Amino acid sequence: MIHRCGTFVDDEGGTKREPAGARMTPWTLVYDRFDPVEERRRETLCTLGNGYFATRGAAPESSADGVHYPGTYVAGCYNRLTSRVAGRAVTNEELVNVPNWLPLAFATPGCAWFHTGTDTLLDFRQTLDLRHGVLYRLLRYRDGHGRVTLVRQRRIVSMADPHLAALETTFLAENWSGIMRVTAALDGSVVNGGVERYRGLRGDHLVDHATGRREAVTWLRARTSESEITVALASRVRTGAGPGEIVQAPARIATEHEISLEQGRPAVVTKTIALATSRDHAIADARSAAVRRAALAPGFGHLLARHRLAWARLWRRARLQVDDPAGARIVHLHTFHLLQTLSPHTADLDVGVPARGLHGEAYRGHVFWDELFVLPWLNVRFPETARALLRYRWRRLPEARVHARALGLPGALFPWQSGSDGQEDTQLLHLNPRSGHWTADNSHLQRHVGLAIAYNVWQHFTATGDLEFLRTFGAELLVEIARCFAGLAQRDPATGRYEIRGIMGPDEYHDAYPGAAAPGLDNNAYTNIMTVWLLLRARRTLALLPVRDRADLTARLELYPAELERWEQITRRMRVDFHDGVISQFTGYAGLLELDWERYRGVRRLDRALEAEGDSPNRYRASKQADVLMLFYLLPARELLGILRRLGCPHEPELVPRTVHYYLRRTSHGSTLSAVVHAWVLSRSDRPGSWRFFTEALGSDVNDVQGGTTSEGVHLGAMAGTLDLVQRCYLGLEIHRDGLGLNPLLPEPLARLSLPLRVHGAWLTIDVDHDRVLVCRGDDGPELLNVVVRDQSAEVGRETTCYFPARQRRRAHERGRGP
Ligand code: BGC
């Protein structure tokens, strides 16, 4: 059905993988009725952003009122506040909810401002256009005097000019003529209040508000209280009539307009805003930059055209075509939100990967290890953005060194949660909403963030072949992390084995031994084995550097042969525990009790359920998310078994499926990352099982699988992880230094897959179905490189390797045919 107001929506049936109350077409997310209960989740899923800032898909006429939560977040704009919680002073750093640019309210003669809760809604539709990054809204309502008005809105956060956003509103009086009052405001009275669990904490980050007007532009400026970032908004409202009356307060400025509506004739109001902060490049000050940009901004039509063009360019690079219609829609949605958080504009910023996007306030906008799931996708699509995210880490090496020193360690220790300056910002207390208890949060003991960063350094180098990246900062980052993990490993004289004690692995259910006085566990297998991987890679990285660079780096870091010799020892003698024929998650895991899974069936947050009963998951063999299995996610089986062999540990191939199935039965998937990892590790051995997990991961946000958390922000790691599953896992894509291997094994419901990839600076197009693989050079696929027909009777497809041009030339030369 084409809607009577001419929106672009086509009619496609719903599927199981629809967000509640919504339906999806390949490129749209459509809500046909207003639902106050669903509103916050909808706001998250309808967020518009451009990598510099993002604004939730909230109704412009509403403020934060229990149903709506407008929020705008600028990448990297953090502030610290101290609150009193459970009798303690607790300091938290948060991504700041900056002043709201959206407000636009309207009222028919003699009536109050329109409100979805009180006026009679005759028609409602909200549509997110994923292809072009436009949020459409349509309201048709009757006021208390029987006047029927149609309101259409189009909203963009410009992908072409990252400082601009615009809201166009068209009014159509259907059965009346008269004056429509419209007020358009900039509102600085906002606080961080989007997450119920954090209500006990302060959220008043903005101080020193000021407002003013310069010609046709109004402005609002505020400052974050500790980080002293000036945030400025400027707004230009065009109605076709005069500039409107100013209503000004220190934290809010509005223009009020009277628009003469004639029955049946549309009238348009356009609000164009500019956002700037004192962190921006190339400005004198935030306020004048915002004012100037708002004044100079083109009209809505032009802005929209430029914005659509920018999105078209992004989609060319981001294309991931799957022929499962339900899956394709969500692939588009995930790509869209990923690019709104981490776009090419990000490459020019000093920001990390916020675990919940720029879409809400969960986890306070902190950066965890989730980039592990994000960078592999970016590496082969937007390598410059991936590189900027690694540079964000590198810039925080000094802080990571201080962190390491404080614990008596060499090298650099990256924090579990951080934001602005790379200091540890993990909270010390955690509220269990189920019991109302504040409990100790020991998750800062997750030391494995550094492993993720180092893994990403290596992956980025492998995908791009960019030796310059290694020379300038990649190698330093990787080597400093390696030193720290080598420092964590201490030799037990009794066994001669190296051990890493007193830490936590990725599974957050286990932070201590039952009854122990202090938190921390010994020899988390993921950490220990990845440390071995890291030390081997660090040596290889050093060997790859040109001689002079290697000498410079080792001299600067004071990295002497004795330290390298110690690394060698660790890679041969690291401790890994085993029980029941599988890898133990940590030393002592075998002594834990089995959980009564039947009793807790369907409970994802077992930690909260058990704590509310006075119990603790520390007593049980029950994991929140993949922990040991992360090893199978990151390392090809041959590499992992090779490390185990090197360590003198069991390494028979059957260890892999045994370990997978052991932990699969003991995981509650209390993190959306878990389904991604399980889909990956089952992709070759249990294709239907892998597909089930993949489908679950696709539903992380559209189905809000973690029960209400999507309203607080998207799960960026899971979103990117699903894209990477299709791209690397189901394609069997392995990028080596001098070529790429493909070993596709598509799940049964996926008949075809087509995507461009940028590998070592060259664009390739890969087309796969159940029978063949086409690899072409160029993203339009002009030149055929390789064709492979897979042996359909085999479980695992035949491998094809396509060499990079340099290697091809070398091989030709070796065969005597080269130049
Ligand atoms: C997971 C972590 C993850 C964090 C942020 C937690 O629930 O356990 O692994 O990094 O969420 O996404």
Residues whose N, C-alpha, C, O or C-beta is under 5 A from the ligand:
A	BS01	BGC	A355 F368 W369 D370 P506 E508 G670 S671
